[in-house]
């Protein structure tokens, strides 16, 4: 009697099967990634729609849209953001009720009411795009404990000028420090004015720098026009803070424009601002704070009428700047 041999894969057959599986994974992975990105983009747009509804509900309740911040002129004041003012309208009423807006976000009551790290370190889900990989708390550089949480949705605060505390002139954007703008202020039309656009959390930035009154003409000359200031990777990491370097953007350059700046021989894509709003009542705030996102090809934006659109990186600079003004009188195409 002859025994039958048990069937088994040969080494060549096994290698062929592995190769086929690898090919199938290679074919499927891009499709899975596209589906995942489409879902993230849709979630991001839904976040913006919720913020649009919140802004209009705030306007309906108060008779005006929220200021980007309320600046009192001292560094210790820790000026609050418009994002914090609209909390009751984004299902954040429980958080809002416990905030003492008369003191800073790192003051005792605003720490103790929100264990264990204070209100500034709380995540507000609607303020973070799911495609941003830096969805995490910012830690204190000294203690290593959570100190802040970022936002990836910035307010339109103008083209380059943000705030002059002496003349009280703002940047002409949808939002401004200490300005309670009514619908009549948007003379270009709500549908032709950017309200919010995407920004990147933990963006490299220089703040409290010396910057010229005239806006830099191109991204490559920005670095050379910025003097001094503190460089770090903490831009857009404080949703509670009303300063534009954290909760705003400017429209000098179109979305995802690379603005180069070298530090220690390494070139970064950076944002820059002069004296932050509210540090004093003398120094003007200018900013090159560019809209950026991790979505391929452009950014999601909210307009003041509540509509949400995906805007391409190729949008003409003049059009982007026109969309950034609330009363510039420009004619804006379908972008």
C-alpha positions as CSV (number, residue, x, y, z in Angstrom):
1,X,0.0,0.0,0.0
2,X,1.3,3.4,-1.0
3,X,0.5,6.4,1.3
4,X,-0.8,9.6,-0.3
5,X,1.3,12.6,0.4
6,X,-0.5,15.5,2.1
7,X,-0.9,18.4,-0.4
8,X,1.1,21.5,0.6
9,X,2.3,24.8,-1.0
10,X,5.7,24.8,-2.6
11,X,7.9,27.7,-1.9
12,X,7.3,29.1,-5.4
13,X,3.6,28.9,-4.9
14,X,3.8,30.7,-1.6
15,X,5.9,33.4,-3.1
16,X,3.4,33.8,-5.9
17,X,0.5,34.1,-3.4
18,X,2.4,36.7,-1.4
19,X,3.1,38.7,-4.6
20,X,-0.5,38.6,-5.6
21,X,-1.6,39.9,-2.2
22,X,1.0,42.7,-2.3
23,X,-0.3,43.8,-5.7
24,X,-3.9,43.8,-4.5
25,X,-2.9,45.9,-1.4
26,X,-1.0,48.2,-3.7
27,X,-4.1,48.7,-5.8
28,X,-6.5,49.0,-2.9
29,X,-4.5,51.3,-0.6
30,X,-4.8,54.4,-2.7
31,X,-8.6,53.9,-3.0
32,X,-8.9,53.4,0.7
33,X,-6.9,56.6,1.3
34,X,-9.1,58.5,-1.1
35,X,-12.2,57.3,0.7
36,X,-10.7,58.3,4.0
37,X,-9.7,61.7,2.8
38,X,-13.1,62.3,1.3
39,X,-14.7,61.5,4.6
40,X,-12.3,63.8,6.5
41,X,-13.0,66.6,4.0
42,X,-16.7,66.1,4.5
43,X,-16.3,66.2,8.3
44,X,-14.2,69.3,8.0
45,X,-16.9,71.0,5.9
46,X,-19.5,70.0,8.4
47,X,-17.5,71.6,11.2
48,X,-17.4,74.8,9.2
49,X,-21.1,74.6,8.6
50,X,-21.7,74.3,12.3
51,X,-19.4,77.3,13.0
52,X,-21.4,79.3,10.4
53,X,-24.7,78.5,12.1
54,X,-23.1,79.4,15.5
55,X,-21.9,82.8,14.2
56,X,-25.4,83.7,12.9
57,X,-27.0,82.4,16.0
58,X,-24.6,84.6,18.0
59,X,-25.5,87.6,15.8
60,X,-29.2,86.9,16.2
61,X,-28.9,86.8,20.0
62,X,-26.6,89.8,20.3
63,X,-27.3,92.0,17.3
64,X,-23.7,91.8,16.0
65,X,-21.1,89.2,15.1
66,X,-18.4,88.5,17.8
67,X,-15.2,90.5,17.8
68,X,-12.1,88.5,17.1
69,X,-11.0,89.4,20.6
70,X,-11.5,92.0,23.2
71,X,-8.1,93.7,23.8
72,X,-7.4,95.5,27.0
73,X,-3.8,96.4,26.4
74,X,-1.8,94.3,28.8
75,X,0.1,91.1,28.1
76,X,-1.3,89.5,31.3
77,X,-4.9,90.0,30.2
78,X,-4.9,86.9,28.0
79,X,-7.6,88.2,25.5
80,X,-10.4,85.7,24.7
81,X,-11.2,84.6,21.2
82,X,-14.4,84.7,19.1
83,X,-14.2,80.9,19.2
84,X,-14.7,81.0,22.9
85,X,-17.6,83.6,22.6
86,X,-19.6,81.3,20.4
87,X,-19.3,78.2,22.6
88,X,-23.0,78.2,23.6
89,X,-24.0,77.9,19.9
90,X,-21.7,74.8,19.2
91,X,-23.0,72.7,22.1
92,X,-20.4,74.1,24.4
93,X,-22.8,75.9,26.8
94,X,-21.7,73.9,29.8
95,X,-18.1,74.9,29.2
96,X,-19.1,78.5,28.5
97,X,-21.0,78.9,31.7
98,X,-18.0,78.0,33.8
99,X,-15.7,80.4,32.1
100,X,-14.9,83.7,33.9
101,X,-14.2,86.1,31.0
102,X,-13.2,88.8,33.4
103,X,-9.9,87.2,34.0
104,X,-7.4,85.3,31.9
105,X,-7.8,81.7,30.7
106,X,-4.9,80.6,33.0
107,X,-6.3,82.4,36.0
108,X,-7.2,80.3,39.0
109,X,-10.9,80.0,38.5
110,X,-10.5,79.0,34.8
111,X,-8.0,76.4,35.8
112,X,-9.9,74.9,38.8
113,X,-13.3,74.8,37.0
114,X,-11.9,72.5,34.3
115,X,-9.9,69.7,35.9
116,X,-7.3,68.7,35.5
117,X,-5.5,71.3,33.3
118,X,-7.9,74.2,32.8
119,X,-10.2,75.4,30.1
120,X,-7.4,76.3,27.7
121,X,-6.4,72.6,27.4
122,X,-9.9,71.4,26.7
123,X,-10.5,70.1,23.2
124,X,-13.5,71.6,21.3
125,X,-14.1,69.0,18.6
126,X,-15.8,71.3,16.1
127,X,-12.7,73.5,16.1
128,X,-10.3,70.8,14.8
129,X,-10.2,69.4,11.3
130,X,-9.9,65.5,11.3
131,X,-7.2,65.6,8.6
132,X,-4.8,67.6,10.8
133,X,-2.2,65.2,12.3
134,X,-1.5,67.6,15.2
135,X,-4.8,67.0,17.0
136,X,-3.2,67.0,20.4
137,X,-2.7,69.1,23.5
138,X,0.2,71.6,23.7
139,X,2.4,70.9,26.6
140,X,4.0,73.5,28.9
141,X,7.7,73.7,28.0
142,X,8.7,73.8,31.6
143,X,6.4,71.4,33.4
144,X,5.5,69.1,30.6
145,X,1.8,69.3,31.5
146,X,-1.0,70.1,29.1
147,X,-1.5,73.8,28.7
148,X,-3.4,74.5,25.5
149,X,-5.4,72.9,22.7
150,X,-5.2,74.0,19.1
151,X,-7.8,75.1,16.5
152,X,-7.5,74.5,12.8
153,X,-10.1,77.1,11.8
154,X,-8.9,80.7,11.6
155,X,-11.0,83.9,11.5
156,X,-10.5,86.3,8.5
157,X,-8.9,89.3,10.1
158,X,-7.8,91.2,7.0
159,X,-5.1,91.2,4.4
160,X,-2.0,92.4,6.3
161,X,-2.9,95.1,8.8
162,X,-4.8,93.4,11.7
163,X,-5.2,96.1,14.4
164,X,-3.9,99.6,15.2
165,X,-4.8,100.4,18.8
166,X,-4.1,104.1,18.4
167,X,-6.4,104.8,15.5
168,X,-8.6,101.8,16.2
169,X,-8.3,100.9,12.5
170,X,-8.7,97.2,11.8
171,X,-7.7,95.1,8.8
172,X,-11.1,95.3,7.0
173,X,-11.7,91.5,7.3
174,X,-14.8,89.7,8.6
175,X,-13.6,90.0,12.2
176,X,-11.5,92.5,14.2
177,X,-10.5,93.2,17.7
178,X,-13.0,95.1,19.8
179,X,-15.3,95.5,16.8
180,X,-19.0,94.4,17.0
181,X,-19.8,94.3,13.4
182,X,-23.4,94.1,12.1
183,X,-24.5,92.7,8.8
184,X,-24.5,96.2,7.4
185,X,-20.8,96.4,7.8
186,X,-20.3,93.7,5.1
187,X,-20.9,96.0,2.1
188,X,-19.3,93.5,-0.3
189,X,-22.1,91.1,0.6
190,X,-22.0,88.2,3.1
191,X,-21.6,85.7,0.2
192,X,-18.5,87.5,-1.0
193,X,-16.7,87.7,2.3
194,X,-14.6,85.0,3.9
195,X,-15.4,84.2,7.5
196,X,-13.2,81.3,8.4
197,X,-10.6,79.2,6.6
198,X,-8.5,76.3,7.5
199,X,-5.1,76.8,9.2
200,X,-2.5,74.2,10.5
201,X,-2.1,73.5,14.1
202,X,1.4,73.8,15.6
203,X,2.4,76.1,12.7
204,X,5.9,77.5,12.7
205,X,5.7,81.2,13.5
206,X,7.5,84.4,14.5
207,X,5.6,86.7,16.8
208,X,6.2,90.1,18.3
209,X,8.5,90.9,15.4
210,X,9.3,94.2,13.8
211,X,7.4,94.3,10.5
212,X,6.9,97.1,7.9
213,X,3.7,99.0,7.5
214,X,3.7,98.2,3.8
215,X,2.8,94.6,3.0
216,X,5.6,92.4,1.6
217,X,5.2,91.9,-2.1
218,X,6.0,88.2,-2.3
219,X,6.4,85.2,0.0
220,X,10.2,85.1,-0.5
221,X,10.8,88.6,0.9
222,X,8.7,88.1,4.1
223,X,11.5,86.6,6.1
224,X,13.8,89.4,5.3
225,X,11.3,92.0,6.3
226,X,10.7,90.4,9.8
227,X,13.1,91.6,12.5
228,X,13.5,90.0,15.8
229,X,10.6,88.2,17.4
230,X,10.3,84.7,18.9
231,X,10.4,81.7,16.6
232,X,8.5,78.5,17.7
233,X,6.2,75.8,16.4
234,X,3.2,77.0,18.4
235,X,1.1,78.9,15.9
236,X,-2.6,78.1,16.1
237,X,-2.3,76.1,19.3
238,X,-4.5,78.2,21.5
239,X,-8.2,78.2,20.7
240,X,-9.0,80.4,23.7
241,X,-6.6,83.2,22.7
242,X,-8.0,86.0,20.6
243,X,-4.7,86.9,18.9
244,X,-4.6,86.2,15.2
245,X,-1.4,84.2,15.3
246,X,-3.5,81.6,17.1
247,X,-7.1,82.0,15.9
248,X,-6.9,84.0,12.7
249,X,-5.5,84.2,9.2
250,X,-4.7,87.0,6.7
251,X,-5.3,87.0,3.0
252,X,-2.1,88.5,1.7
253,X,-1.2,85.2,-0.1
254,X,-3.5,82.5,-1.4
255,X,-4.1,79.2,0.4
256,X,-1.1,77.0,1.1
257,X,1.4,79.5,-0.3
258,X,4.8,78.5,1.1
259,X,6.4,81.4,3.0
260,X,10.0,80.4,3.6
261,X,12.1,81.3,6.7
262,X,15.4,79.7,7.6
263,X,16.4,79.0,11.2
264,X,19.7,77.2,12.0
265,X,20.2,76.3,8.4
266,X,16.7,74.7,8.1
267,X,14.0,76.2,5.9
268,X,10.5,76.3,7.3
269,X,7.1,77.4,5.9
270,X,6.1,80.0,8.5
271,X,3.7,82.7,9.7
272,X,4.7,86.0,11.2
273,X,3.1,88.8,13.2
274,X,4.3,92.0,14.8
275,X,3.2,93.0,18.3
276,X,0.2,90.7,19.2
277,X,-3.1,92.3,19.8
278,X,-3.6,93.5,23.3
279,X,0.1,93.5,24.4
280,X,-0.2,97.3,24.7
281,X,-2.2,100.2,23.3
282,X,0.5,101.6,21.1
283,X,2.0,99.0,18.7
284,X,0.2,98.0,15.5
285,X,-0.4,94.4,14.7
286,X,0.5,93.2,11.1
287,X,0.4,89.6,10.0
288,X,1.4,87.2,7.3
289,X,-0.7,84.3,8.6
290,X,-1.5,82.1,5.6
291,X,-4.5,79.7,5.3
292,X,-3.2,76.1,5.1
293,X,-4.6,72.6,5.3
294,X,-3.8,69.0,4.8
295,X,-6.4,68.5,2.1
296,X,-4.9,68.0,-1.3
297,X,-5.2,71.0,-3.6
298,X,-6.7,73.7,-1.4
299,X,-8.6,74.6,1.8
300,X,-12.2,74.5,3.0
301,X,-13.6,77.9,3.7
302,X,-16.7,79.3,5.3
303,X,-18.2,82.5,3.9
304,X,-20.2,85.0,6.0
305,X,-23.5,83.9,4.5
306,X,-22.9,80.4,6.0
307,X,-22.0,78.7,2.8
308,X,-19.0,76.3,2.8
309,X,-16.7,75.8,-0.2
310,X,-13.5,74.2,-1.2
311,X,-11.1,76.8,-2.5
312,X,-8.2,75.8,-4.7
313,X,-4.6,76.8,-4.1
314,X,-4.7,78.3,-7.6
315,X,-7.3,81.0,-6.7
316,X,-5.9,84.3,-8.0
317,X,-4.2,86.4,-5.3
318,X,-6.4,89.4,-6.1
319,X,-9.5,87.3,-5.8
320,X,-8.4,85.8,-2.5
321,X,-7.7,89.3,-1.2
322,X,-11.0,90.6,-2.4
323,X,-12.8,87.7,-0.6
324,X,-10.9,88.8,2.5
325,X,-12.3,92.3,2.6
326,X,-15.8,93.1,4.0
327,X,-16.2,96.5,2.3
328,X,-13.6,96.7,-0.5
329,X,-16.0,97.1,-3.3
330,X,-14.3,94.4,-5.4
331,X,-16.1,92.2,-7.9
332,X,-15.5,88.6,-7.0
333,X,-16.0,85.7,-9.4
334,X,-17.3,82.2,-8.6
335,X,-14.5,80.9,-6.3
